[in-house]
Amino acid sequence: MKYIDVQNLTFYYGEEPVLEDISYSIEPGEFVILTGENGAAKSTLIKNTLGLLKPAEGDVNISPTNIEGNPLKIGYSPQQIASFNAGFPSTVLELVQSGRFNQGKWFKRLSKVDHEHVEKALRSVSMWDMRNKRIGELSGGQKQRICLARIFASDPDLFILDEPTTGMDEASRRNFYRLLRHSSHVHQKAILMITHDHDDIKEYMDRHIQLVRKEDTEWRCFHMTS
């Protein structure tokens, strides 16, 4: 079963090809990283995959269900997700708790299981002790962590993470990678993560997909290797 199946995707900005003939897939239980040089259209590929951009050619299929037959839940963390200003009214705990609300059910009473998910998510990014702080009081790196905690609290089947460790120190990054490996291998989550730090993640990942510049053109055309 594939949660993501992309075949022969091509995408243009204006008249210029940015991605050309891209094929890749992600299965449950896999922790996959996506790398490439600056300008290699990694985020653009993710947005095409999620339907935020429309490819010129090719097929993009995201499974409607998870391995248990329930509707597939996706947790997406774009670049610069932590763009809260100092006046943001929520506390850390309130923001992460909102990840437990189902669509259209913003005011439900949280259960014991909900609270356990929230605490586990905050502890996983070393932010439980700061749960009562206001969002605006946090540093950029701390905001990034709680955004990731909110995604983990929502318990998605498929994680799509774009440079999620920005602002984390080495110890925090390694703890985060261990969490992702545990989520994929033990809980059969599918994880696709864009990263530059592929050297210190090798012992945790299952597969490496790389966007590579074609040698015979001056345009930004790329293909996949794995």
C-alpha positions as CSV (number, residue, x, y, z in Angstrom):
1,M,0.0,0.0,0.0
2,K,1.3,3.5,-0.9
3,Y,0.2,6.6,0.9
4,I,1.9,8.8,-1.8
5,D,2.3,7.7,-5.4
6,V,3.6,10.3,-7.9
7,Q,4.3,9.3,-11.5
8,N,6.0,11.4,-14.2
9,L,5.2,14.8,-12.6
10,T,6.3,17.9,-14.5
11,F,5.7,21.4,-13.2
12,Y,6.4,24.9,-14.7
13,Y,6.7,28.4,-13.3
14,G,5.6,30.4,-16.3
15,E,7.4,29.0,-19.3
16,E,10.3,27.5,-17.4
17,P,10.3,23.8,-16.3
18,V,11.1,23.5,-12.6
19,L,10.4,19.8,-12.0
20,E,10.5,17.3,-14.9
21,D,9.3,13.7,-15.1
22,I,9.4,13.1,-11.3
23,S,8.3,9.7,-9.9
24,Y,8.4,8.6,-6.2
25,S,6.3,6.9,-3.6
26,I,6.0,6.7,0.2
27,E,4.6,3.7,2.1
28,P,3.4,3.3,5.7
29,G,6.3,2.4,8.0
30,E,8.8,4.4,6.1
31,F,10.9,7.4,7.2
32,V,12.1,9.0,4.0
33,I,14.1,12.2,3.6
34,L,14.1,14.5,0.5
35,T,17.2,16.5,-0.2
36,G,18.7,18.6,-3.0
37,E,20.8,21.7,-3.5
38,N,19.3,25.2,-2.9
39,G,16.8,26.0,-5.6
40,A,16.1,22.3,-6.3
41,A,12.3,22.8,-5.9
42,K,11.9,20.5,-3.0
43,S,9.1,22.5,-1.4
44,T,7.5,22.9,-4.9
45,L,7.5,19.1,-5.2
46,I,5.8,18.8,-1.8
47,K,3.2,21.4,-2.7
48,N,2.4,19.6,-6.0
49,T,2.1,16.4,-4.1
50,L,-0.4,17.9,-1.7
51,G,-2.5,19.6,-4.4
52,L,-1.4,23.1,-3.3
53,L,0.1,23.5,-6.8
54,K,-1.1,21.8,-10.0
55,P,1.4,19.9,-12.1
56,A,1.5,20.4,-15.9
57,E,1.8,16.7,-16.4
58,G,1.8,13.4,-14.5
59,D,-0.3,11.7,-11.9
60,V,-0.4,12.4,-8.1
61,N,-2.3,9.9,-5.9
62,I,-2.6,10.1,-2.1
63,S,-4.4,7.2,-0.6
64,P,-7.9,8.1,0.7
65,T,-7.5,5.6,3.6
66,N,-4.8,4.4,6.0
67,I,-3.7,0.8,6.6
68,E,-6.7,0.2,8.9
69,G,-9.2,1.4,6.3
70,N,-10.0,4.7,8.0
71,P,-9.7,8.1,6.3
72,L,-6.1,9.0,5.9
73,K,-4.9,11.9,8.1
74,I,-2.1,14.1,6.9
75,G,0.1,16.3,9.1
76,Y,1.9,19.0,7.0
77,S,4.5,21.3,8.3
78,P,5.5,23.9,5.7
79,Q,8.7,26.1,5.9
80,Q,8.5,29.0,8.3
81,I,5.4,27.6,9.9
82,A,6.2,29.3,13.2
83,S,5.2,32.8,12.1
84,F,3.4,34.0,15.3
85,N,3.8,37.6,16.5
86,A,4.3,38.7,20.0
87,G,0.6,39.4,20.4
88,F,-0.6,35.9,19.6
89,P,-3.1,35.2,22.4
90,S,-2.8,31.4,22.9
91,T,-0.6,29.5,25.4
92,V,1.6,26.7,24.2
93,L,-0.8,24.1,25.8
94,E,-3.8,25.6,24.1
95,L,-2.2,25.6,20.7
96,V,-1.1,22.0,20.9
97,Q,-4.5,20.9,22.3
98,S,-6.1,22.3,19.2
99,G,-4.4,19.6,17.3
100,R,-6.8,17.1,18.9
101,F,-9.9,18.9,17.6
102,N,-11.6,17.2,14.6
103,Q,-12.5,19.4,11.7
104,G,-15.6,21.4,12.5
105,K,-15.4,20.4,16.2
106,W,-13.4,23.2,17.7
107,F,-15.1,23.3,21.2
108,K,-15.2,19.6,22.1
109,R,-14.2,18.5,25.6
110,L,-10.9,16.8,25.5
111,S,-10.7,13.2,26.8
112,K,-8.1,11.6,28.9
113,V,-6.6,10.1,25.7
114,D,-6.5,13.6,24.2
115,H,-4.6,15.0,27.1
116,E,-2.2,12.1,27.0
117,H,-1.5,12.7,23.3
118,V,-0.9,16.4,24.0
119,E,1.5,15.8,26.9
120,K,3.4,13.2,24.9
121,A,3.7,15.5,21.9
122,L,5.0,18.4,24.0
123,R,7.5,16.2,25.8
124,S,8.7,14.8,22.5
125,V,10.0,18.3,21.6
126,S,11.1,19.2,25.1
127,M,8.4,21.9,25.5
128,W,6.2,20.4,28.3
129,D,7.8,22.6,31.0
130,M,6.9,25.7,28.9
131,R,3.2,24.6,28.3
132,N,1.7,27.6,30.1
133,K,3.8,30.3,28.4
134,R,2.2,32.6,25.8
135,I,3.2,31.9,22.2
136,G,4.6,35.4,21.8
137,E,7.1,34.9,24.6
138,L,8.9,32.1,22.7
139,S,11.9,32.1,20.5
140,G,11.7,31.2,16.9
141,G,13.1,27.7,17.5
142,Q,10.6,27.1,20.4
143,K,7.7,28.2,18.2
144,Q,8.9,25.7,15.6
145,R,8.9,22.9,18.2
146,I,5.3,23.6,19.4
147,C,4.1,23.6,15.8
148,L,5.6,20.2,15.4
149,A,4.1,19.1,18.7
150,R,0.6,20.2,17.4
151,I,1.1,18.0,14.4
152,F,2.1,15.0,16.5
153,A,-0.8,15.6,18.8
154,S,-3.2,15.3,15.9
155,D,-1.8,11.7,15.3
156,P,-1.6,11.8,11.5
157,D,-1.0,8.7,9.4
158,L,1.2,10.6,6.9
159,F,3.7,13.3,8.0
160,I,5.0,15.8,5.4
161,L,7.6,18.0,7.0
162,D,9.5,20.8,5.3
163,E,12.8,21.6,7.1
164,P,11.2,20.9,10.5
165,T,14.4,21.1,12.6
166,T,15.2,24.7,11.8
167,G,16.3,26.4,15.0
168,M,16.9,23.1,16.9
169,D,20.2,22.3,18.5
170,E,22.0,18.9,17.7
171,A,20.5,17.1,20.8
172,S,17.0,18.3,20.0
173,R,17.4,17.2,16.3
174,R,18.5,13.7,17.3
175,N,15.7,13.3,19.7
176,F,13.3,14.4,17.0
177,Y,14.7,11.9,14.5
178,R,14.4,9.1,17.1
179,L,10.7,10.1,17.5
180,L,10.1,10.0,13.8
181,R,11.8,6.6,13.5
182,H,9.7,5.3,16.4
183,S,6.5,6.7,14.8
184,S,7.3,5.0,11.4
185,H,8.7,1.7,12.6
186,V,6.4,1.0,15.6
187,H,3.2,2.9,14.7
188,Q,3.5,2.5,10.9
189,K,3.4,6.2,10.1
190,A,4.6,7.3,6.8
191,I,7.1,10.2,7.0
192,L,8.5,12.4,4.2
193,M,10.9,15.1,5.4
194,I,12.8,17.8,3.5
195,T,16.1,18.4,5.2
196,H,19.6,19.7,4.6
197,D,21.1,17.8,7.6
198,H,21.2,14.4,5.9
199,D,24.6,13.4,7.5
200,D,23.3,13.3,11.0
201,I,20.0,11.6,10.1
202,K,21.5,8.6,8.2
203,E,21.2,6.3,11.2
204,Y,17.5,7.0,11.6
205,M,16.0,7.2,8.1
206,D,15.0,4.3,5.8
207,R,15.4,5.9,2.4
208,H,16.9,9.0,0.8
209,I,15.4,10.7,-2.2
210,Q,17.5,13.4,-3.9
211,L,16.6,16.0,-6.4
212,V,19.5,16.4,-8.8
213,R,20.1,19.1,-11.5
214,K,20.3,17.9,-15.0
215,E,23.7,18.4,-16.6
216,D,22.5,19.2,-20.2
217,T,20.4,22.3,-19.6
218,E,20.7,25.8,-18.1
219,W,17.2,25.6,-16.8
220,R,16.2,24.3,-13.4
221,C,15.1,20.9,-14.4
222,F,15.4,18.0,-11.9
223,H,15.0,14.3,-11.7
224,M,14.8,11.9,-8.8
225,T,17.3,9.4,-7.5
226,S,16.9,7.1,-4.5
